[in-house]
Amino acid sequence: MYEELLNECGLTQNEALVYLALLKRGKSKSGEIVREAKISGGKVYETLYRLIDKGLVKSVSENSIKHFIANDPKTLLIYLEEKKKNLIGREGELKKIIPSLKNLRKEDIELEAVSLIRGLKGISTTVYESLEKARIIKIMGVRSSKDEKYNNFWRSWHKKRVGLYKKALILFSDKNTEYWKFFKKLRYTQVKEILHFSPSAIMIVDKNTFIFSYEKELTCIHIFSEPITKSFSNFFDDLWKLPKR
């Protein structure tokens, strides 16, 4: 638990293990740290000096033998604050070079591809990128009965879509839920229902087809293909024209 959070705050695996070992042991020699942290002896000094640079560890010498001590855990907040300041500075620099980086990217050749994406982070990047080029978004098999974090993610995505004045046609597999009501009130959005239509949601954006499964872990099959996406789009259009039951 602690190790994972420290990793997310910017510590490497070895740094997190060594820091936690020092918190548990108190003042320690390098060999003692190696045994407690279960890391390679050849990496321990390199790791300790990085932690010292980050202000999380200090060294003391007793009888010409070097010992190491973890600083108060509150220094983690100071380290994180410094990291945030550096990131804000880097963000400004990055914004300046984004146009140049875009020029480096080769987009003249579009290759058809099928990929399997697992987890919300990976899927988030892909669907937000596709939104930029979208003219109209078609979605079918949408259901409300999934983890609320996924519903919240799509609420945010569609708010971004509305902010870009992109229109969406959505076929729900249920109705009269809070999630359904959200879309019924949303601008640039038309909603219809075909109840119990599909166990998977399918989204068509430009030349992209996304097939989502929310069982256990969020999984997405992403198809980048103009002819395949066109066939899904035509199928959607046929369903959209069906009379209400």
C-alpha positions, 0 to 999 in steps of 0.5 A: 500500500505505502510502496505503491503510493510512494511510487505514484508520488515519484519515488522509484521502486528501490527508493520506496523500499529503502525509505520504508526500510529506514522508517522501520529500522531507524538509524541503519548501515548500508548492509542492514538496509539491504537486508530489510529492503531486499534490494541489490547491494550494488544499488543501495548507495545509489538509491540512498544518495538519490533519497538524500538529494530529495531531502527524505534521508540524511547520513551520519558518521559514527566511528568512521562508519556511515549510517543513514536515517529517514527524515520525518515523513512530513518531508514527503509533502515538501518533496511533493510540493517541490515536484509540483512546482517543477512540473508546473514550470515544465508544463509551460515549456512543454506547451511551447514545444507542442507545435514543433512536436506535432510537426515531427509526427508523421500522419501522412500514412494511415494504417488500419489497426486493431488493438486491445486496451485495458484499464481506464488510463489507456482508454482515456488517452485514446478516446480523448484523442479521437474526439478532436477529429470527430464530426459526429459521434454515434454510440449504441448499447449504452447502459447505466448499470456499470461502476459509477467511476466509468459513468463519471468518466463518460460524463466528463468526456461528453461535457468536453464533447459539448464544449467542442460543439460535437454532436452525439447520437446515443442508443441506450439499452435502458432508460429512466436512470440518473445516467440516462437523464443526464444525456437527455438534458445534454446539449448537442445530444440525441438519445433513443432507446433499444432496451436490452440491445447489447452487452457491450457498448460500441462507439463510432468516432470518425474512422475509429470503432470502440467496443467496450466491455465493463465486466470485471476490468474495463476493456476496449477493442479499438479498430482504426479502419474506415471500411469497418467503421463505415459498416458499424455506422451503417448498422447504427443508422438502421437501428436509429431509424427503427420506430419506437416500441 
